[in-house]
Amino acid sequence: LDSNHLSFHYEEKVRPCIDLVDTLRSLGVEKDLNLPASAVIGIVTRCPLVLKRKKITKGNNWHGVLSYKKQEKKLKDPAEIENAVLNAQTILAGKGEGISHDMITLEIQSSDVPDLTLIDLPGIARIATGNQPVDIEEQIKGLIEKLIKRQETISLVVVPANIDIATTEALRMASKVDSTGQRTLGILTKPDLVDKGMEETVIKTVNNQEIPLKKGYMIVKCRGQQDINEKLDLVQALEKERQFFDGHSHFRSLLEDRKATIPLLAERLTKELVEHIAVRM
């Protein structure tokens, strides 16, 4: 398909589906009807975070809106996101390290983002630390399970590529409510931390040969702390990620097979969510 045809198909078919689900969710329909969603397990957050990304085709203006309960804050720059989310989490979940079931919604409109809605769930804490509640693990698991057990939810299990994926609690929880893996997509991160000699195991995992999931796996390399410190922007970060996979003798094949990089993951997630919506609605 040429890019113009793909763009037309996208605007005609994909965007309306995602907008419909987002509108129904904002109207509170989800209280009575479970809506299709993609839920991310394995990222550190203390409240469920609904991330709505909407691509705008006119102009290059970026703007965002963070909302929770009846509060709303307009954001003019991506650099404002982190503090805005942290402040909202503190208001909803307290100053400690506890969690809240109240959702934070972050809507971003930009020419550089794909149309995609995700629900980011709290990472699983094994042992209470600092001023976390003693039952923090049970609280988090209860919140995660409430969302991912729904047949409408695609679970995105985020796991570092340098650890044994079979031992991760996130995958174990996903398999508990989705034993055949039909609603689970594995996402490996930190490929740059994989020990020499372990690359083949990672490749087998991404190629769905280790712990099979019907939706399979993708692998990405996010910005590291040094990149953040150097204020590497999104375009530069994505190019650096592409160069990493393209220049890696072992992982280059995953890029060629369209199983690596954040842009290809975003494309894949959009496709998966739209197909899920089509089946469920």
C-alpha positions as CSV (number, residue, x, y, z in Angstrom):
1,L,0.0,0.0,0.0
2,D,1.3,3.5,-0.8
3,S,1.5,6.0,2.0
4,N,-1.5,8.1,0.8
5,H,-3.8,5.0,0.6
6,L,-2.6,3.9,4.0
7,S,-3.2,7.4,5.4
8,F,-6.7,7.5,4.0
9,H,-7.5,4.0,5.4
10,Y,-6.2,5.1,8.7
11,E,-8.3,8.3,8.9
12,E,-11.4,6.5,7.6
13,K,-11.2,3.3,9.7
14,V,-8.7,3.5,12.5
15,R,-9.2,7.0,14.0
16,P,-13.0,6.7,14.3
17,C,-12.8,3.4,16.2
18,I,-10.3,4.8,18.8
19,D,-12.3,8.1,19.1
20,L,-15.5,6.2,19.7
21,V,-14.0,4.1,22.5
22,D,-12.4,7.2,24.1
23,T,-15.7,9.1,23.9
24,L,-17.6,6.2,25.5
25,R,-15.0,5.9,28.3
26,S,-15.2,9.7,29.0
27,L,-19.0,9.5,29.2
28,G,-18.7,6.9,31.9
29,V,-20.1,4.1,29.8
30,E,-17.4,1.8,31.2
31,K,-19.2,1.6,34.5
32,D,-21.8,-0.6,32.7
33,L,-19.9,-1.8,29.6
34,N,-16.3,-2.9,29.5
35,L,-14.6,-1.1,26.6
36,P,-11.6,-2.3,24.5
37,A,-8.3,-1.1,25.9
38,S,-4.6,-1.9,26.0
39,A,-3.2,-2.2,29.5
40,V,0.5,-1.9,30.2
41,I,1.9,-4.0,33.1
42,G,5.4,-3.5,34.4
43,I,5.9,0.3,34.4
44,V,6.3,2.2,37.7
45,T,3.2,4.3,38.4
46,R,1.0,4.6,41.5
47,C,-2.4,5.1,39.8
48,P,-3.9,3.8,36.5
49,L,-2.9,6.2,33.8
50,V,-5.0,6.5,30.7
51,L,-2.7,7.8,28.0
52,K,-4.6,9.1,24.9
53,R,-2.4,10.0,22.0
54,K,-4.0,11.7,19.1
55,K,-2.2,12.5,15.9
56,I,-2.9,15.9,14.4
57,T,-2.2,16.4,10.7
58,K,-2.3,20.2,10.6
59,G,0.5,22.2,12.2
60,N,3.2,21.1,14.5
61,N,1.7,22.3,17.8
62,W,2.1,20.0,20.8
63,H,-0.4,20.3,23.6
64,G,-1.6,18.0,26.4
65,V,-4.3,17.9,29.1
66,L,-3.9,16.0,32.4
67,S,-7.2,15.3,34.2
68,Y,-8.3,13.4,37.3
69,K,-11.6,13.4,39.2
70,K,-12.8,17.0,38.3
71,Q,-9.4,18.6,38.0
72,E,-7.8,19.5,34.7
73,K,-4.4,20.9,33.9
74,K,-3.3,22.1,30.4
75,L,0.3,21.3,29.4
76,K,2.2,23.3,26.8
77,D,5.4,21.3,26.7
78,P,6.3,17.6,27.1
79,A,8.8,18.5,29.9
80,E,5.7,19.4,32.0
81,I,4.3,15.8,31.9
82,E,6.5,14.2,34.6
83,N,5.8,16.7,37.4
84,A,2.1,17.0,36.4
85,V,1.6,13.2,36.7
86,L,3.6,13.0,40.0
87,N,1.5,15.8,41.5
88,A,-1.7,14.1,40.4
89,Q,-0.5,10.8,41.9
90,T,0.3,12.5,45.2
91,I,-3.2,14.0,45.4
92,L,-4.9,10.7,44.6
93,A,-2.6,8.2,46.3
94,G,-1.1,10.3,49.1
95,K,2.4,11.5,49.8
96,G,3.7,8.0,50.5
97,E,4.2,5.1,48.1
98,G,0.7,3.7,48.2
99,I,-1.6,3.3,45.2
100,S,-5.0,4.5,44.1
101,H,-7.7,3.0,41.9
102,D,-8.6,6.5,40.7
103,M,-7.5,7.1,37.1
104,I,-5.4,9.9,35.7
105,T,-6.0,10.7,32.1
106,L,-3.3,12.3,30.0
107,E,-4.3,13.4,26.5
108,I,-1.6,14.4,24.1
109,Q,-2.1,15.9,20.6
110,S,0.8,16.2,18.3
111,S,1.9,15.5,14.7
112,D,4.6,13.2,16.1
113,V,2.5,10.6,18.0
114,P,0.3,7.7,16.8
115,D,-3.4,7.5,17.5
116,L,-3.3,5.1,20.5
117,T,-4.9,4.8,23.9
118,L,-3.1,2.8,26.6
119,I,-3.9,2.2,30.3
120,D,-0.6,2.2,32.3
121,L,-0.9,0.1,35.4
122,P,1.2,0.2,38.6
123,G,4.3,-2.0,38.6
124,I,4.2,-5.0,40.9
125,A,5.9,-4.4,44.2
126,R,7.0,-7.6,45.9
127,I,7.9,-6.2,49.3
128,A,6.6,-3.1,51.0
129,T,9.4,-0.5,51.2
130,G,9.7,2.9,52.9
131,N,6.2,4.1,53.7
132,Q,4.3,1.7,51.4
133,P,1.3,-0.1,52.9
134,V,2.3,-3.6,54.1
135,D,-0.3,-5.2,51.7
136,I,1.0,-3.1,48.7
137,E,1.6,-6.3,46.6
138,E,-2.0,-7.5,47.1
139,Q,-3.4,-4.0,46.4
140,I,-1.5,-3.7,43.2
141,K,-2.3,-7.2,42.0
142,G,-6.0,-6.6,42.8
143,L,-6.0,-3.4,40.7
144,I,-4.2,-5.0,37.8
145,E,-6.3,-8.1,37.8
146,K,-9.5,-6.1,37.8
147,L,-8.5,-4.5,34.5
148,I,-6.7,-7.3,32.6
149,K,-9.2,-10.1,33.4
150,R,-11.7,-8.3,31.1
151,Q,-12.0,-9.9,27.7
152,E,-11.8,-6.4,26.2
153,T,-8.3,-5.7,27.4
154,I,-5.1,-6.4,25.6
155,S,-2.4,-6.8,28.1
156,L,1.1,-5.4,27.3
157,V,3.6,-7.2,29.5
158,V,6.8,-5.1,29.7
159,V,9.9,-7.1,30.7
160,P,13.6,-6.2,30.6
161,A,15.4,-8.3,28.0
162,N,18.2,-9.1,30.4
163,I,16.2,-11.1,32.9
164,D,14.4,-14.5,32.6
165,I,11.0,-13.6,31.3
166,A,9.5,-16.9,32.6
167,T,10.1,-15.7,36.2
168,T,8.3,-12.3,35.9
169,E,5.2,-11.7,37.9
170,A,3.7,-9.5,35.2
171,L,3.7,-12.4,32.7
172,R,2.4,-14.8,35.4
173,M,-0.5,-12.5,36.1
174,A,-1.3,-12.0,32.4
175,S,-1.3,-15.8,31.8
176,K,-3.5,-16.3,34.9
177,V,-6.4,-14.4,33.2
178,D,-5.4,-15.2,29.6
179,S,-4.0,-18.7,29.6
180,T,-3.7,-19.1,25.8
181,G,-2.1,-15.7,25.4
182,Q,-4.7,-14.4,22.9
183,R,-4.9,-11.0,24.6
184,T,-1.2,-10.7,25.7
185,L,1.6,-9.0,23.8
186,G,5.1,-9.2,25.3
187,I,7.3,-6.2,25.1
188,L,11.1,-6.6,25.8
189,T,13.1,-3.5,26.9
190,K,16.7,-2.7,27.6
191,P,18.3,-4.8,24.8
192,D,21.5,-2.9,25.4
193,L,21.9,-4.6,28.8
194,V,21.8,-8.2,27.4
195,D,24.9,-10.1,28.3
196,K,27.1,-11.4,25.4
197,G,26.1,-14.9,24.6
198,M,22.5,-14.4,25.6
199,E,21.4,-12.6,22.4
200,E,20.1,-15.8,20.8
201,T,17.8,-16.4,23.8
202,V,16.4,-12.9,23.4
203,I,15.9,-13.5,19.6
204,K,14.1,-16.7,20.3
205,T,11.8,-15.0,22.8
206,V,10.9,-12.2,20.4
207,N,10.3,-14.8,17.7
208,N,7.8,-16.5,20.0
209,Q,9.9,-19.7,20.4
210,E,10.4,-19.6,24.2
211,I,7.2,-18.7,25.9
212,P,4.6,-18.6,23.1
213,L,1.9,-15.9,23.1
214,K,-0.7,-15.7,20.3
215,K,0.2,-12.0,19.8
216,G,3.9,-12.7,20.1
217,Y,6.5,-10.1,21.2
218,M,8.2,-6.8,20.3
219,I,11.5,-5.4,21.5
220,V,12.3,-1.7,22.1
221,K,15.1,0.5,23.4
222,C,13.8,3.5,25.4
223,R,15.7,6.6,26.3
224,G,18.3,5.9,29.0
225,Q,19.1,8.3,31.9
226,Q,22.0,9.8,30.0
227,D,19.7,10.6,27.0
228,I,17.2,12.2,29.4
229,N,20.0,14.3,31.1
230,E,21.1,15.4,27.6
231,K,17.5,16.3,26.7
232,L,17.5,14.1,23.7
233,D,14.2,14.9,21.9
234,L,11.8,12.2,20.6
235,V,13.0,12.4,17.0
236,Q,16.7,12.0,18.0
237,A,15.8,9.2,20.5
238,L,13.9,7.2,17.9
239,E,16.8,7.6,15.4
240,K,19.3,6.5,18.1
241,E,17.1,3.4,18.8
242,R,16.9,2.5,15.1
243,Q,20.6,2.8,14.8
244,F,21.1,0.5,17.8
245,F,19.1,-2.3,16.2
246,D,20.4,-1.7,12.7
247,G,24.0,-1.7,13.9
248,H,23.6,-4.8,16.2
249,S,24.8,-8.0,14.5
250,H,22.3,-10.1,16.4
251,F,19.3,-7.9,16.8
252,R,19.3,-6.4,13.2
253,S,17.1,-9.3,12.1
254,L,14.4,-8.3,14.5
255,L,14.3,-4.8,13.0
256,E,14.1,-6.4,9.5
257,D,11.2,-8.5,10.7
258,R,9.4,-5.4,12.0
259,K,9.5,-6.7,15.6
260,A,11.8,-3.9,17.0
261,T,11.7,-0.1,17.7
262,I,9.1,2.1,19.3
263,P,7.5,3.4,16.0
264,L,6.8,-0.2,14.8
265,L,5.5,-1.1,18.3
266,A,3.1,1.9,18.1
267,E,2.0,0.8,14.7
268,R,1.4,-2.7,15.9
269,L,-0.5,-1.6,19.0
270,T,-2.8,0.6,16.9
271,K,-3.5,-2.3,14.6
272,E,-4.1,-4.7,17.5
273,L,-6.5,-2.4,19.3
274,V,-8.5,-1.6,16.2
275,E,-8.9,-5.3,15.4
276,H,-9.9,-5.9,19.1
277,I,-12.5,-3.1,18.9
278,A,-13.9,-4.6,15.6
279,V,-14.3,-8.0,17.2
280,R,-15.8,-6.7,20.5
281,M,-18.1,-4.0,19.4
